[in-house]
């Protein structure tokens, strides 16, 4: 790659990151307002965004939603996903071993 290609690639990466961040910021406040969407679906949406961003705020929103799932088995599965994925985020962010 020459310097021009690297500059264009860096610019494209920055543009894509900005779009991603704006989309996530637009998504998060609207999840709770989605009518007809059950808790399980909301958790999947929160977790998708949390995995991308490693955002403790999004992991917290997923956790708060999971605690309100009435079915114990489904709630347990959601909590396990949150534990595993937040552990991975901790490790990825340099926080050492997640467990």
N, CA, C and O atoms as a GROMACS GRO file, in nm:
protein
  396
    1UNK      N    1   0.084  -0.119   0.000
    1UNK     CA    2   0.000   0.000   0.000
    1UNK      C    3   0.088   0.124   0.000
    1UNK      O    4   0.188   0.132   0.072
    2UNK      N    5   0.049   0.220  -0.082
    2UNK     CA    6   0.123   0.345  -0.079
    2UNK      C    7   0.059   0.441   0.022
    2UNK      O    8  -0.046   0.411   0.078
    3UNK      N    9   0.123   0.554   0.045
    3UNK     CA   10   0.076   0.649   0.147
    3UNK      C   11  -0.066   0.698   0.119
    3UNK      O   12  -0.144   0.718   0.211
    4UNK      N   13  -0.098   0.718  -0.007
    4UNK     CA   14  -0.233   0.765  -0.044
    4UNK      C   15  -0.338   0.660  -0.011
    4UNK      O   16  -0.446   0.693   0.040
    5UNK      N   17  -0.308   0.534  -0.038
    5UNK     CA   18  -0.402   0.426  -0.008
    5UNK      C   19  -0.420   0.411   0.143
    5UNK      O   20  -0.532   0.389   0.190
    6UNK      N   21  -0.312   0.423   0.217
    6UNK     CA   22  -0.321   0.413   0.363
    6UNK      C   23  -0.406   0.527   0.418
    6UNK      O   24  -0.490   0.506   0.505
    7UNK      N   25  -0.384   0.649   0.367
    7UNK     CA   26  -0.462   0.764   0.412
    7UNK      C   27  -0.609   0.745   0.382
    7UNK      O   28  -0.694   0.775   0.465
    8UNK      N   29  -0.641   0.694   0.261
    8UNK     CA   30  -0.780   0.670   0.224
    8UNK      C   31  -0.841   0.561   0.312
    8UNK      O   32  -0.957   0.572   0.352
    9UNK      N   33  -0.763   0.457   0.341
    9UNK     CA   34  -0.812   0.349   0.427
    9UNK      C   35  -0.839   0.401   0.568
    9UNK      O   36  -0.942   0.369   0.626
   10UNK      N   37  -0.748   0.479   0.622
   10UNK     CA   38  -0.769   0.536   0.755
   10UNK      C   39  -0.890   0.627   0.758
   10UNK      O   40  -0.967   0.626   0.855
   11UNK      N   41  -0.909   0.706   0.654
   11UNK     CA   42  -1.025   0.794   0.646
   11UNK      C   43  -1.154   0.712   0.640
   11UNK      O   44  -1.252   0.745   0.706
   12UNK      N   45  -1.152   0.605   0.561
   12UNK     CA   46  -1.270   0.519   0.551
   12UNK      C   47  -1.299   0.452   0.685
   12UNK      O   48  -1.415   0.443   0.726
   13UNK      N   49  -1.196   0.405   0.752
   13UNK     CA   50  -1.215   0.344   0.884
   13UNK      C   51  -1.276   0.443   0.982
   13UNK      O   52  -1.368   0.410   1.056
   14UNK      N   53  -1.224   0.564   0.982
   14UNK     CA   54  -1.279   0.667   1.071
   14UNK      C   55  -1.424   0.699   1.037
   14UNK      O   56  -1.506   0.716   1.127
   15UNK      N   57  -1.455   0.707   0.908
   15UNK     CA   58  -1.593   0.733   0.866
   15UNK      C   59  -1.686   0.620   0.909
   15UNK      O   60  -1.796   0.644   0.960
   16UNK      N   61  -1.643   0.496   0.889
   16UNK     CA   62  -1.725   0.381   0.928
   16UNK      C   63  -1.744   0.376   1.079
   16UNK      O   64  -1.854   0.346   1.126
   17UNK      N   65  -1.641   0.403   1.155
   17UNK     CA   66  -1.653   0.406   1.302
   17UNK      C   67  -1.751   0.514   1.346
   17UNK      O   68  -1.830   0.493   1.437
   18UNK      N   69  -1.746   0.629   1.282
   18UNK     CA   70  -1.836   0.738   1.317
   18UNK      C   71  -1.982   0.700   1.288
   18UNK      O   72  -2.070   0.727   1.369
   19UNK      N   73  -2.006   0.637   1.173
   19UNK     CA   74  -2.141   0.592   1.139
   19UNK      C   75  -2.188   0.488   1.239
   19UNK      O   76  -2.301   0.494   1.288
   20UNK      N   77  -2.101   0.391   1.271
   20UNK     CA   78  -2.136   0.288   1.369
   20UNK      C   79  -2.171   0.350   1.503
   20UNK      O   80  -2.273   0.315   1.563
   21UNK      N   81  -2.089   0.443   1.550
   21UNK     CA   82  -2.113   0.505   1.680
   21UNK      C   83  -2.242   0.586   1.681
   21UNK      O   84  -2.318   0.581   1.778
   22UNK      N   85  -2.268   0.659   1.574
   22UNK     CA   86  -2.393   0.735   1.564
   22UNK      C   87  -2.514   0.643   1.563
   22UNK      O   88  -2.615   0.671   1.628
   23UNK      N   89  -2.505   0.532   1.490
   23UNK     CA   90  -2.616   0.437   1.483
   23UNK      C   91  -2.642   0.375   1.620
   23UNK      O   92  -2.758   0.360   1.660
   24UNK      N   93  -2.538   0.340   1.692
   24UNK     CA   94  -2.555   0.281   1.825
   24UNK      C   95  -2.615   0.384   1.920
   24UNK      O   96  -2.704   0.352   1.998
   25UNK      N   97  -2.567   0.507   1.913
   25UNK     CA   98  -2.622   0.613   2.000
   25UNK      C   99  -2.768   0.642   1.968
   25UNK      O  100  -2.845   0.678   2.057
   26UNK      N  101  -2.807   0.625   1.842
   26UNK     CA  102  -2.947   0.645   1.805
   26UNK      C  103  -3.032   0.525   1.846
   26UNK      O  104  -3.150   0.540   1.878
   27UNK      N  105  -2.974   0.407   1.844
   27UNK     CA  106  -3.047   0.284   1.875
   27UNK      C  107  -3.079   0.270   2.023
   27UNK      O  108  -3.194   0.245   2.059
   28UNK      N  109  -2.980   0.286   2.107
   28UNK     CA  110  -2.995   0.255   2.250
   28UNK      C  111  -3.115   0.322   2.316
   28UNK      O  112  -3.190   0.254   2.386
   29UNK      N  113  -3.138   0.452   2.298
   29UNK     CA  114  -3.252   0.514   2.367
   29UNK      C  115  -3.388   0.466   2.316
   29UNK      O  116  -3.490   0.482   2.385
   30UNK      N  117  -3.390   0.408   2.197
   30UNK     CA  118  -3.517   0.369   2.137
   30UNK      C  119  -3.559   0.226   2.170
   30UNK      O  120  -3.674   0.190   2.147
   31UNK      N  121  -3.470   0.147   2.222
   31UNK     CA  122  -3.502   0.007   2.246
   31UNK      C  123  -3.616  -0.008   2.346
   31UNK      O  124  -3.709  -0.084   2.323
   32UNK      N  125  -3.609   0.065   2.456
   32UNK     CA  126  -3.715   0.055   2.557
   32UNK      C  127  -3.849   0.106   2.506
   32UNK      O  128  -3.954   0.067   2.559
   33UNK      N  129  -3.847   0.190   2.407
   33UNK     CA  130  -3.972   0.245   2.353
   33UNK      C  131  -4.035   0.158   2.245
   33UNK      O  132  -4.143   0.190   2.195
   34UNK      N  133  -3.970   0.050   2.209
   34UNK     CA  134  -4.023  -0.039   2.106
   34UNK      C  135  -4.144  -0.112   2.160
   34UNK      O  136  -4.135  -0.190   2.255
   35UNK      N  137  -4.257  -0.088   2.098
   35UNK     CA  138  -4.379  -0.155   2.141
   35UNK      C  139  -4.388  -0.292   2.075
   35UNK      O  140  -4.352  -0.310   1.959
   36UNK      N  141  -4.438  -0.387   2.151
   36UNK     CA  142  -4.456  -0.521   2.099
   36UNK      C  143  -4.328  -0.604   2.091
   36UNK      O  144  -4.329  -0.714   2.035
   37UNK      N  145  -4.220  -0.552   2.146
   37UNK     CA  146  -4.094  -0.626   2.145
   37UNK      C  147  -4.072  -0.683   2.284
   37UNK      O  148  -4.070  -0.609   2.383
   38UNK      N  149  -4.057  -0.814   2.291
   38UNK     CA  150  -4.041  -0.877   2.423
   38UNK      C  151  -3.900  -0.857   2.477
   38UNK      O  152  -3.810  -0.813   2.406
   39UNK      N  153  -3.883  -0.890   2.604
   39UNK     CA  154  -3.756  -0.872   2.672
   39UNK      C  155  -3.642  -0.949   2.608
   39UNK      O  156  -3.530  -0.900   2.602
   40UNK      N  157  -3.671  -1.069   2.559
   40UNK     CA  158  -3.567  -1.150   2.496
   40UNK      C  159  -3.510  -1.080   2.373
   40UNK      O  160  -3.388  -1.078   2.352
   41UNK      N  161  -3.598  -1.024   2.293
   41UNK     CA  162  -3.553  -0.954   2.171
   41UNK      C  163  -3.476  -0.828   2.209
   41UNK      O  164  -3.374  -0.797   2.147
   42UNK      N  165  -3.522  -0.756   2.310
   42UNK     CA  166  -3.452  -0.636   2.355
   42UNK      C  167  -3.311  -0.671   2.401
   42UNK      O  168  -3.216  -0.599   2.372
   43UNK      N  169  -3.297  -0.783   2.473
   43UNK     CA  170  -3.165  -0.825   2.519
   43UNK      C  171  -3.075  -0.855   2.400
   43UNK      O  172  -2.958  -0.816   2.400
   44UNK      N  173  -3.127  -0.923   2.298
   44UNK     CA  174  -3.045  -0.954   2.180
   44UNK      C  175  -2.996  -0.825   2.114
   44UNK      O  176  -2.882  -0.816   2.069
   45UNK      N  177  -3.085  -0.725   2.108
   45UNK     CA  178  -3.046  -0.597   2.048
   45UNK      C  179  -2.940  -0.529   2.134
   45UNK      O  180  -2.837  -0.484   2.083
   46UNK      N  181  -2.964  -0.520   2.265
   46UNK     CA  182  -2.865  -0.461   2.355
   46UNK      C  183  -2.731  -0.534   2.346
   46UNK      O  184  -2.625  -0.470   2.340
   47UNK      N  185  -2.736  -0.666   2.346
   47UNK     CA  186  -2.612  -0.743   2.346
   47UNK      C  187  -2.537  -0.728   2.214
   47UNK      O  188  -2.414  -0.724   2.215
   48UNK      N  189  -2.606  -0.719   2.105
   48UNK     CA  190  -2.538  -0.696   1.977
   48UNK      C  191  -2.462  -0.565   1.981
   48UNK      O  192  -2.346  -0.558   1.940
   49UNK      N  193  -2.526  -0.461   2.031
   49UNK     CA  194  -2.460  -0.330   2.041
   49UNK      C  195  -2.349  -0.333   2.145
   49UNK      O  196  -2.244  -0.272   2.124
   50UNK      N  197  -2.369  -0.403   2.256
   50UNK     CA  198  -2.268  -0.410   2.361
   50UNK      C  199  -2.144  -0.484   2.312
   50UNK      O  200  -2.031  -0.444   2.343
   51UNK      N  201  -2.163  -0.590   2.236
   51UNK     CA  202  -2.049  -0.666   2.183
   51UNK      C  203  -1.964  -0.580   2.090
   51UNK      O  204  -1.841  -0.589   2.091
   52UNK      N  205  -2.030  -0.497   2.012
   52UNK     CA  206  -1.958  -0.412   1.917
   52UNK      C  207  -1.880  -0.303   1.989
   52UNK      O  208  -1.767  -0.271   1.952
   53UNK      N  209  -1.939  -0.246   2.093
   53UNK     CA  210  -1.881  -0.129   2.158
   53UNK      C  211  -1.807  -0.158   2.288
   53UNK      O  212  -1.728  -0.075   2.333
   54UNK      N  213  -1.831  -0.274   2.347
   54UNK     CA  214  -1.780  -0.305   2.481
   54UNK      C  215  -1.827  -0.201   2.582
   54UNK      O  216  -1.755  -0.166   2.676
   55UNK      N  217  -1.949  -0.152   2.563
   55UNK     CA  218  -2.005  -0.046   2.647
   55UNK      C  219  -2.068  -0.104   2.773
   55UNK      O  220  -2.159  -0.187   2.766
   56UNK      N  221  -2.019  -0.060   2.888
   56UNK     CA  222  -2.078  -0.105   3.014
   56UNK      C  223  -2.223  -0.058   3.025
   56UNK      O  224  -2.306  -0.126   3.087
   57UNK      N  225  -2.254   0.056   2.966
   57UNK     CA  226  -2.392   0.107   2.969
   57UNK      C  227  -2.486   0.008   2.898
   57UNK      O  228  -2.595  -0.021   2.949
   58UNK      N  229  -2.445  -0.041   2.784
   58UNK     CA  230  -2.530  -0.135   2.710
   58UNK      C  231  -2.538  -0.270   2.779
   58UNK      O  232  -2.643  -0.334   2.779
   59UNK      N  233  -2.426  -0.315   2.837
   59UNK     CA  234  -2.432  -0.439   2.915
   59UNK      C  235  -2.526  -0.421   3.034
   59UNK      O  236  -2.600  -0.513   3.068
   60UNK      N  237  -2.524  -0.304   3.097
   60UNK     CA  238  -2.613  -0.277   3.211
   60UNK      C  239  -2.759  -0.280   3.166
   60UNK      O  240  -2.843  -0.338   3.234
   61UNK      N  241  -2.789  -0.219   3.051
   61UNK     CA  242  -2.927  -0.220   3.001
   61UNK      C  243  -2.973  -0.363   2.970
   61UNK      O  244  -3.088  -0.399   2.999
   62UNK      N  245  -2.884  -0.443   2.913
   62UNK     CA  246  -2.918  -0.583   2.887
   62UNK      C  247  -2.943  -0.657   3.018
   62UNK      O  248  -3.038  -0.735   3.028
   63UNK      N  249  -2.859  -0.632   3.118
   63UNK     CA  250  -2.874  -0.697   3.248
   63UNK      C  251  -3.005  -0.658   3.314
   63UNK      O  252  -3.076  -0.744   3.366
   64UNK      N  253  -3.038  -0.530   3.313
   64UNK     CA  254  -3.163  -0.484   3.375
   64UNK      C  255  -3.285  -0.546   3.304
   64UNK      O  256  -3.384  -0.581   3.368
   65UNK      N  257  -3.277  -0.558   3.173
   65UNK     CA  258  -3.385  -0.620   3.097
   65UNK      C  259  -3.394  -0.769   3.128
   65UNK      O  260  -3.504  -0.822   3.144
   66UNK      N  261  -3.280  -0.836   3.137
   66UNK     CA  262  -3.277  -0.980   3.164
   66UNK      C  263  -3.339  -1.012   3.299
   66UNK      O  264  -3.408  -1.112   3.314
   67UNK      N  265  -3.315  -0.929   3.397
   67UNK     CA  266  -3.368  -0.955   3.532
   67UNK      C  267  -3.520  -0.960   3.532
   67UNK      O  268  -3.580  -1.018   3.623
   68UNK      N  269  -3.584  -0.899   3.434
   68UNK     CA  270  -3.730  -0.892   3.429
   68UNK      C  271  -3.794  -0.999   3.340
   68UNK      O  272  -3.916  -0.997   3.321
   69UNK      N  273  -3.716  -1.090   3.287
   69UNK     CA  274  -3.773  -1.198   3.206
   69UNK      C  275  -3.842  -1.296   3.301
   69UNK      O  276  -3.778  -1.348   3.393
   70UNK      N  277  -3.970  -1.322   3.280
   70UNK     CA  278  -4.044  -1.406   3.374
   70UNK      C  279  -4.002  -1.554   3.375
   70UNK      O  280  -4.003  -1.617   3.481
   71UNK      N  281  -3.967  -1.609   3.261
   71UNK     CA  282  -3.930  -1.750   3.254
   71UNK      C  283  -3.788  -1.768   3.308
   71UNK      O  284  -3.693  -1.709   3.256
   72UNK      N  285  -3.773  -1.851   3.411
   72UNK     CA  286  -3.644  -1.868   3.479
   72UNK      C  287  -3.536  -1.921   3.385
   72UNK      O  288  -3.422  -1.874   3.391
   73UNK      N  289  -3.567  -2.017   3.301
   73UNK     CA  290  -3.467  -2.074   3.211
   73UNK      C  291  -3.420  -1.971   3.108
   73UNK      O  292  -3.301  -1.960   3.080
   74UNK      N  293  -3.513  -1.897   3.053
   74UNK     CA  294  -3.479  -1.795   2.955
   74UNK      C  295  -3.398  -1.683   3.020
   74UNK      O  296  -3.302  -1.633   2.962
   75UNK      N  297  -3.437  -1.646   3.142
   75UNK     CA  298  -3.364  -1.544   3.217
   75UNK      C  299  -3.221  -1.591   3.244
   75UNK      O  300  -3.126  -1.514   3.229
   76UNK      N  301  -3.205  -1.718   3.284
   76UNK     CA  302  -3.073  -1.773   3.311
   76UNK      C  303  -2.985  -1.771   3.186
   76UNK      O  304  -2.867  -1.736   3.193
   77UNK      N  305  -3.041  -1.808   3.071
   77UNK     CA  306  -2.965  -1.805   2.946
   77UNK      C  307  -2.919  -1.664   2.914
   77UNK      O  308  -2.805  -1.643   2.873
   78UNK      N  309  -3.008  -1.567   2.932
   78UNK     CA  310  -2.971  -1.428   2.904
   78UNK      C  311  -2.861  -1.382   2.998
   78UNK      O  312  -2.768  -1.313   2.956
   79UNK      N  313  -2.871  -1.419   3.126
   79UNK     CA  314  -2.768  -1.378   3.222
   79UNK      C  315  -2.634  -1.444   3.191
   79UNK      O  316  -2.529  -1.380   3.208
   80UNK      N  317  -2.635  -1.569   3.147
   80UNK     CA  318  -2.511  -1.636   3.110
   80UNK      C  319  -2.447  -1.565   2.991
   80UNK      O  320  -2.326  -1.545   2.989
   81UNK      N  321  -2.528  -1.527   2.892
   81UNK     CA  322  -2.474  -1.453   2.777
   81UNK      C  323  -2.410  -1.322   2.822
   81UNK      O  324  -2.303  -1.286   2.774
   82UNK      N  325  -2.474  -1.254   2.914
   82UNK     CA  326  -2.421  -1.127   2.964
   82UNK      C  327  -2.289  -1.150   3.038
   82UNK      O  328  -2.194  -1.075   3.021
   83UNK      N  329  -2.284  -1.253   3.120
   83UNK     CA  330  -2.161  -1.286   3.194
   83UNK      C  331  -2.047  -1.317   3.097
   83UNK      O  332  -1.937  -1.264   3.111
   84UNK      N  333  -2.075  -1.402   3.000
   84UNK     CA  334  -1.970  -1.442   2.905
   84UNK      C  335  -1.923  -1.323   2.821
   84UNK      O  336  -1.802  -1.302   2.806
   85UNK      N  337  -2.017  -1.248   2.768
   85UNK     CA  338  -1.978  -1.140   2.678
   85UNK      C  339  -1.914  -1.022   2.752
   85UNK      O  340  -1.824  -0.958   2.699
   86UNK      N  341  -1.960  -0.994   2.872
   86UNK     CA  342  -1.894  -0.887   2.948
   86UNK      C  343  -1.756  -0.933   2.992
   86UNK      O  344  -1.664  -0.852   3.000
   87UNK      N  345  -1.740  -1.062   3.023
   87UNK     CA  346  -1.608  -1.116   3.054
   87UNK      C  347  -1.512  -1.102   2.938
   87UNK      O  348  -1.396  -1.066   2.956
   88UNK      N  349  -1.562  -1.130   2.819
   88UNK     CA  350  -1.480  -1.114   2.699
   88UNK      C  351  -1.441  -0.967   2.682
   88UNK      O  352  -1.326  -0.936   2.649
   89UNK      N  353  -1.536  -0.876   2.704
   89UNK     CA  354  -1.508  -0.732   2.692
   89UNK      C  355  -1.402  -0.688   2.793
   89UNK      O  356  -1.314  -0.609   2.760
   90UNK      N  357  -1.412  -0.740   2.916
   90UNK     CA  358  -1.312  -0.709   3.019
   90UNK      C  359  -1.174  -0.751   2.971
   90UNK      O  360  -1.077  -0.675   2.980
   91UNK      N  361  -1.166  -0.872   2.920
   91UNK     CA  362  -1.039  -0.924   2.871
   91UNK      C  363  -0.987  -0.840   2.753
   91UNK      O  364  -0.869  -0.806   2.748
   92UNK      N  365  -1.074  -0.808   2.662
   92UNK     CA  366  -1.039  -0.732   2.542
   92UNK      C  367  -0.990  -0.592   2.577
   92UNK      O  368  -0.900  -0.539   2.512
   93UNK      N  369  -1.049  -0.534   2.680
   93UNK     CA  370  -1.011  -0.398   2.721
   93UNK      C  371  -0.887  -0.397   2.811
   93UNK      O  372  -0.846  -0.291   2.859
   94UNK      N  373  -0.830  -0.513   2.833
   94UNK     CA  374  -0.706  -0.518   2.909
   94UNK      C  375  -0.727  -0.531   3.058
   94UNK      O  376  -0.636  -0.501   3.137
   95UNK      N  377  -0.844  -0.574   3.098
   95UNK     CA  378  -0.874  -0.586   3.240
   95UNK      C  379  -0.832  -0.718   3.300
   95UNK      O  380  -0.872  -0.751   3.412
   96UNK      N  381  -0.752  -0.792   3.229
   96UNK     CA  382  -0.705  -0.919   3.282
   96UNK      C  383  -0.802  -1.031   3.253
   96UNK      O  384  -0.884  -1.022   3.162
   97UNK      N  385  -0.789  -1.135   3.331
   97UNK     CA  386  -0.876  -1.251   3.313
   97UNK      C  387  -1.017  -1.216   3.356
   97UNK      O  388  -1.036  -1.157   3.462
   98UNK      N  389  -1.116  -1.253   3.276
   98UNK     CA  390  -1.254  -1.216   3.308
   98UNK      C  391  -1.313  -1.295   3.425
   98UNK      O  392  -1.409  -1.250   3.488
   99UNK      N  393  -1.257  -1.414   3.456
   99UNK     CA  394  -1.315  -1.496   3.563
   99UNK      C  395  -1.207  -1.545   3.656
   99UNK      O  396  -1.236  -1.615   3.752
   0.00000   0.00000   0.00000
